């Protein structure tokens, strides 16, 4: 049987694209987190820039709407001193019928160095990575239901920042796991980093039983699922990806699975609450929890800039010193 190399790595095992947390070992994930830790301090400087990607061009190709991810990628690239080009997809040649790969070829001819891609079709960033020149790097900013690796990495950074060692943690991912690329990225990363107890919690229509093969425990009762957990990650209901009536209503969902202060009491007293955003208050999370002392939702966003700086500098081979 022939060995098939991970398409994210070069022949030396170095990260050249970031397409998924799946298949990345603890050493690579830890390297990203350690590099990001050095970049956190850049945000506190009067001049929030380092020259690591000076002269490089980063193209943000967002075929789906985004606020946090697109903005933090743009900020991260600019803090690395890169030139940033945000493609207006609605006015691009893709909207006129040009194929995705032809669009990429034309942008590559404009001396692109890094493509940051968000796409509604699972696998689109992989397709692009297979067709770019060796010096061009692709970062997946979310593809379909498949993966959102930089969100997964910033979640891991947040957990490590507040909780330290992964090998003693209980982590619960609550909500619409079926449609969540974040959940999959988190599960793969937590597993690689040695987390012994990863749980997914939600209604049967939104938490597929086949997730057990990833080594997670499945719960359909919120209190039981988050019992004694150190980390609770709430996910939003992705109504735009749902086909058919998977829930009676968002109100009924909140009654059973909304994260309220009373329900959070089932978790560890020192549990942190996370959310990838955007938040739907009164649906998956109560405002008292989202804005409460255990919430680290806003620090997640801040850490996201440092993590995306780390990823871009690593894939381009210029992590250097912050």
N, C-alpha and C positions, 0 to 999 in steps of 0.2 A: 504494500500500500504506500503510495507516494505521500510524502509530508507536504501539506499545504500550508504555506506561510500566511500568517495573519496579514491581510492587506493594509493594515494600519502601520505595520512595522517594516523597516528595511532589513537587509540581509544581516545586519549587525544587531537586530532586535531593538533598534531605536525608533521612537515614535515619529512618523512623518505625516500621518493624517490622524485625525480623531473622528472616528465614525461611530463608535459604540464603546461602552465600558465592558461589554461582553468580550471575553478573550484577553483582556489586559490583566497582567499579573500584579501582585501586591507591590513589587518593586517599581513598576511604572506608575501606578496610581500614587504611591507614596512620593515618588519624585515630583509629580505634578503638585501635590499638596505642599511639599516642602518648598518648591519654587514659588508657589502662590504666597506662602507665608512671608517670603522676602518682599513681595510686591505690595502687601497690605500697607506697609509703612509709607509707600509712595503717595498714598492718598492724603497723608498728613503733612506732606511737604508744601512749602510755599509755591515751588515750581513742581507740578505733578507730572514730570516727564523724565523718561530715561531713553537713551539713544539706541536701544537694541535693534529696532526695526527701521532705523532711518534709511530712507531710500527704497524701502519695500512698499508694495501696493497691496492693500487688502480690499477685496471686493465683497461687499455684503449683498448676498442674493437671497432675498426673503420673498418666497413665492406664497407665503402665508403671512397674515398680519401678526405683528408682535410689537410690544412696547419695551418691556424689561430686557429681553434677550438682545434685540437689535441695538438698543441704546447702550447697554453695557458692553457689547462687542465693539461698538464704535468708540466709546470712551477708552476701552482697553487698548485698542489699536493706536489711538491718538496719543495715549500716555507712553506707548512704546515708540513714538515718533514716526509711525508709518503714515503713508498717504492713504486715506480712506475714501472709497467710492461706494455710495449707496445706489444700487440700481433700482430705478422706479419700474417695477415689474409691469404695472398697468400701462406704461408707455413704451415698454421695451419691445424688441422684435419678437420675443416669445409670444406676446399678446397678439402679434400679427401672423402667427403660424409657424415661426421658426422653431426648429427642434431644440430641445434642451442642450444637446451636445454641440449643435452649431453655435448656439449662444455662447457656450463655454469656450469653443474654439476661437471665436471672434474676440472675446474678452481676454483670452490668453495671448492673443496677438497684440494686445495693448499692454503687455508686460505685467500681467497679474502675477503675484507671488503667492497669495493666500485667497482661497474662496471660502467664505462663511455661508453655508447653505441651509435654509429652512424650506422644506417642501412638503406638500400634502401626501405625496406618494412615498411609501416606505421603500427604502433602497436607493433613492435618487442620489444622495451623496456618495454612495458606493459606486454607482455608475459613473459619476463625474471623476472620482478618484482613479478609476480604471483607464480614463482617457486623457488625463492631463500629463504634461511633461514631468520628468523626474524632479525638477526643481520647484514644481508647483505643489502646494499643500491644500488639503480640503479639510474643513472642520464642519461637522454636522451640528447644526443649530436646531435640530428637531426634524424628524422625517416620519410622517404618518403616525401610526401607532407604535412604531418600532423603537426609536431611541432618542434620547436627548442627553448626550454624554456630558456636556459642560454643566447642565443643571445637576446631573448626578454627582459630578465632581465638586461643585460648590456645596451641595448637600453634605458630601463627605467631609469637606473642609469645615463646614459649620458644626457638624457632629464632633469632629476631632477637637475643634477649638473649645467647645463647651464640656466635652465628656472625656477627651483623651483617648485611652485605649479602647479599641473596638471589640476586643476579645471577651469583654465582660458585659456587653450591652444587650438589652432587649429593645428592639425597634419595631414599631407598628406603622404600617402604611394604610391609611384609612380612606375609603371612598371609591371613586370610579376607576378601579384598577384595569378593567377591561380595555378602556380606551387610552390609558395613560402610558406614554412613552417615558415619562419621568419615573414611574414605578419600576419599569423594567430596568432602566439605567441604575436606579438606586439598588435594586435587588442584586444585580450582577456585581456592583462595586462593593456593597456590604459583604457579600459572600467572599470576594477576593481579599478583602481586608480582615477577614477572620471573625465577623460578627456571628455569634453562635445561635441567635434567636431572632429571626426575621419573620414578621407576621403580616398578613394582608387581611384587611377587615372591611366588610361591606355587604350589601345585599347579594343574594345568589345571582341575580341578573347582571351584576357588575363586577363580580369576583369569580373568575373561572376556576374550577377545581383543578384544571391541569397545571396550574401554577405550582402545585406541590412538587412537580419534577424539578423545579428550581431550588428546592430545599427550604421553601417557606412553609409556615403553618397558616392555614386558612380558617378564618372565623367569620361568622355571620351575625354575631352579637357584639356590639361595640364595647360594652363594659368588660366582657370576657376577653375580647381581643386586645385591649390596651392595659389589661391588668398588670400592674407592676412594671410597666414599660418605662425605659429611660428616655426614649425619643418617640414622639408621635408626629407623623407626617400626614397632614390632611391634604387631600386632592380635591380639585373642583369637579363638578359634574360637567362633562364635556358634551353638552347637548348637540353641538354642531357635528359630532361624530356618531351620534346615536341614530340607529335606524329602527323605527318601531317604538312602541311604548315599553321601555325597560323599567320605568318607575311610575307609580300612580301620580305623583306630583313632587315638586321640590319641597313643598311643605311637609308631605309625608316622609320624605327622605330625612329632613331635619329632625323630625320627631323621633326617628329611630337611630340615625347615625350622625346628626349634627354634633359637633364638639362644643359642649357647654362646660361652664365651670364645675357643675355638679358631676357630669360624666368624667371629666378630667381627673377627678379625685380617685378614680380607679387606678390611674397610672402612678408611678413613683412620685413622691412629693417633690422631687427635684427634676422631674421630667421637663424637657424642653419641647415646645410646639413649633413645628415648621410647616411651611406651605410654599409651593413653587410659584403661586400667583397665576393669574389674577384671582383675588379672593372674592367669593360670593358670600357676603355676610348674611347670616340667617338661613343659609342653605347647608354648607358643609362646616361652617364655623361661626360661633357666636362672637359678637364684637368684644365681649368681655374677655374672651380667650385670645382673640387676634391682637388685642391691644394690651393684654395682661402681662404680668411679670414673667410668666414662663414662655412667652412668645419671643422667638428669635427670627421672625419673618423679615424684618427690615435689615438686620445684620446679614441675612442670607444674600440680599440684593447687593450690599456693599462688598461682601466677600466675592460675589460673582465677578466683579471687575478684576480683582486680583487673580482669580482662577483663570479667567479668559486671557489675561495678560500672560500667565504662565503657559497655557496651552499654545498660544501663538508663538511665543518665544522658543518653546521646546521644539515644536514641529519644524520651525524655520532654522533650528540649530543655533540659536543665539540667546540662550537663557542668561549667560553672563552673570553680572552682579546688578542687583536692583539699586 
